[in-house]
Amino acid sequence: NGDVDGDLEKIEYIIQNKNYPEYSFKTNGEEHSNLEDGEFMEMVEKLKKHILRGDVFQIVPSRAYNQGFSGDEFNVYRCLRSINPSPYLFYFDYGSFKLFGSSPEAQITIKNNVANIFPIAGTFKRTGNDEEDAEQARKLEQDPKESAEHVMLVDLARNDLSRHCSGVAVKSFKEVQYYSHLIHLVSKVSGTLQENVPAFKVVADTYPAGTLSGAPKYRAMQLIDEYEGLGRNFYAGALGYMGFNDEFNHCIMIRTFMSKNNQLHYRAGAGIVADSVPENELNEVNNKIAALRRAIEMATQI
């Protein structure tokens, strides 16, 4: 017991007496974007024409942002995980760059030979009032545009899993989930891996997520490459772990920062269907980016 007590005292001392330097965080200059508001809305209109022509049914364009800074960007992550708690919280320091975020969405999970995709599509902003949020959730469930987008992406997830899985089924459909800044519609699509199909094959053939690209996926990615004007880099990629037993759990890199050369890079997108209103899609991007901007703002105050 004496040894245990001594070890506990040492641990308590280490916790209470930091032996590493702490640095503040501050922003340098203004936030910049690869697109102006009007340019983003113009892109939405052009992509709607592709939808009306039948090139795609749904597509997810995005907008990139960057913010100069000095000091310790770990403070931004500390604030982000506080104000935007999510199923996937991560901070990776790769030396020349860092990736950190608070992602709500799985890319794919595989456990006990069962693969799961959880499409998140359909987004309304939270109000901060529980009663008003409940009303917003009801409106979200009944919104024809949000429902159409969600149905398409659930169907895409079913098709993706059906390539290598049997018994593919929608286990839950259009469930309302509340996050710190947003209300989302979420479904669960599952299937059992076919015999002799490695997990990596399923992962490769379901990537990237339809919720970050569109449907049909390949043509949507071609149009995204043509219109966005800036490579996505980390955005909409996947990050997580895999096991020697074929277990797999990766999140989609949304609500995520990349820090490089004293610049924070971050991004958000919106799902476009035939009846999308460009101004509403711009608002959706701003709603999704709000938690990241708030984390940057808070980090300058600690």
N, C-alpha and C positions, 0 to 999 in steps of 0.2 A: 504493500500500500504506500509505503514511503516513496518508492520509485515512481509510482503513478502520480502521487501528489506533486512530486518534484517536476515531473514532465508537464503536468497541467500548469504549474506555475510558470515554467519556461514558455509554454504556448501562450498563456495569458500575457506574459511580458512582451512577447513578439507582436501580438495583436495590438497591444496598447502603445507600444513604442516603435513607431515606424522607422526602419533603418534605410529608407529609400527617399530620394528627393521627390517633391511634388511640384508640378509646374501648372501655372494657370493657362487658360485658353482664351484667345481673343480672335475676332474676325478681322481680316484686312480687306478693305474695300467692299464693294457691293456684290450681291449674288448675280451671277450671269447664267444665261440659258442659251442653248443652241437655236432656239426658236422664240420669236416674239409671240404674244398672245394671238395676234391676227394671223400669223403664219401657221400656228398650230390649228386654228379653226379652219383655215384654208386647206390644210392637209386633210382634215376630217371630211370636208366637202368633196375633195378629190377621191378619197377612199370610198365614200358613199357611192360615187359613180361606178367604181369597180364592183361594188356590191350589186348595184342595179343592173350591171351588165352580166352578172353571174360569175365573175372571176372568183369571188369569195362570198361566203354567207356572213362572216363576222371577222373582224380584224382588230388588233390591239396596238395602235400606235403609241409611242411614248415621247417624252420630252426630257432632255438632260439639263442638269443644273450643276454649277460648281461655285464654291465659295473659298476664297483665300483665307488662310489662318496662320497664326503663330502660337507656339506653346504645345500643350498636351491634348491631343484629340481624344484620348481615353475619357476625358471629362464629357465629351459629347455622347459616347457610348453609355456612360453612367447615367446621364440624363435620359437618353432614349429608352433604356430598359426600365426606367422608373415611370416615365409618362406613357409609354407604349408597350406594356408587357405583352408578350406573345409566346406561342408554343416553342418558337425557335429563337433563342438568344445566343449570339456568338460574337467573338472578337479574336481575330487571327492577325498576328504580326509576322509578315513575311520578310521583314528587313527593309526592302526597298519600297514596300507598300503595305497597307493594312486594309483588311476587310472587316467590317463590323455592322451588325444589324439586329433587327427585331422583326422576324418574318412570321406572318400568320399562316402561311400556306406551305403544305408539303408538296414536293415534286412527285415523289412516289415513296411508299413504304412497302417493304416485303418482310413478312414474318410468318414462320410456320408454313411456308410455301404458299401464302396468300398475299397477293399484291393489291394495294389500295391506292386510289387516286381520290383527292378531295377537292373537286373544282370549287373555287371561290369566284363567283361572278354575280354582280348585282351589288351596288354600293350606294348607300345614302350616308350623309354626314350626321353625326350625333349632335344633339342640341345642348346637352348638359342637364336636361330636365327629364326625369324618368318617364313621366306621363307623355311628354312630347316625343321622347324616343320610342315609346311603345306605339304611338300613332305613326311615326316615321316608319317603323318596322312593318306595320300593316300596309302602308302605302307602297313600301318596297316589294312586299309579296304580291301585290296586285298590279304593280307597274308593268304594262305590256312590253316595253322596251327591255327592262331588266330581266323579265321572265323569259323573253325570246332569247336573249343572250345566254342566260343560264342553261336553258334547255339544249341549245346548240353545243355548249361546252361539255355538258354531261354526256350527250350523245357521242361527242368526239372522244371522251375518256373511255366510253364503252367500246368504241371501235378500236382504240389504241390497245386496250387490254385484250381484246378478243383475238389479236394476232398470235398471242402466245399463252393465253389462259382459257380455261374452260369454266363453265358456270358463272360467267360474268353477269353481275346483277347490280342494280342501284339499291344500295342498302339504306340510304336515307336521301331525301330529296328536298331541296330548297329550305333547309333549316335556317332560321334567323340566328345569327351569332353577333354578339356585341363586342366591339373592341374599344380602345380608349377614345378614338376620334371618329370611328366609322361603324356602320352597321352593314353586315355582309349577308348574302345568301350562300349557303354551303351545302354541298351534297357529298355522298360517299359512294364510290363505285369500286367493287371488289371482284376478284376472280382468282381461281386456283391455278398455279403454274402447271402447264402441261409437262408430261414426263420428259426428262432429259433436256429441259429448257433451262439454261443458267440464268440466274437473276440479272446478270449484266446485259443479257440479250433483251430482256423485258425493259430494263432501264433505258438502254440505247434506243429502242424502238418506240418509246413513249416520250422521248425528249425532242424538243422542248415542250413545256406545258402549253396546252391549248389556250389556257387562260392568259398567257403572255404573248401569244402569237396570233391564233385565229383558226378558222376552218374554211376550206381545207388548209391544212397546216403549211404545206410546202409553198403553195402560191401566196399565202399570207406572208410568209417570211420573205419571199421575193419582193413583194410590194413594200414591206417594212424597210428592207434594205434600200429600195429605190427612193422612198419618200422621206425617211427620217434624217438622212444626211450626215449621220454620225454613228459609227459602230457602237453596239450595245456594251461591249466589253463584259464586265461582270454581271450587268443587269439582266435579270431573267435567267441567269445561270443557276446552278444547283450546288449545294454545300451540305455536308453531313458526314455520316459514317457508314461503313459497310463491315460485315463480319465474315469470317472464314466459313460460317455455316449458312451463307447466302442471305443473311438478314441485311436489310438495306433501309436507311432512313435519311433522306435528303430533303432539305427545304428549298424553296425557290428564293433566289436573292432579290427580294423586294423589301421596301423599307430598310434599305441597306446603303451604307457609305463605303466608298473606296477613298482612302487617304494616300496621296502620293505627291511629293514635291510641294508640300505645304498647300495643297488644294484638296478640298473635300468634293468628291463627285457623287451625285445621287440622281435618281431618276424615278419617274412615275408615268403610268400609261392609263388609257381608258379603252373600254371595249366598244367598238363601233358596229352597229347594225343598220339596216336600211332606213329606219326612222329616227336615227340619232340626231340630236340637235347640237351643233358644234359648240355653242356656249355652255350647254350642260356638260359636254365632255371635257371642256376646259375646266369647269368647276370641279369635276371628278378628279382630274389630275391635281388641282390645288388642294382638294380635300385629302388626297392620299399623301401629298408631300408635306402637309401641315405638321405632322408629328416630327418629321425630320428637321424642319425649320425651327420648331419649338425647342427641340433638343439642342440645336446650335445656339439659340438665344439663351437658354438656361445655362449652358456650359460657360458662357462668358461671365456669369454671375457667381460662380463657385470657385 
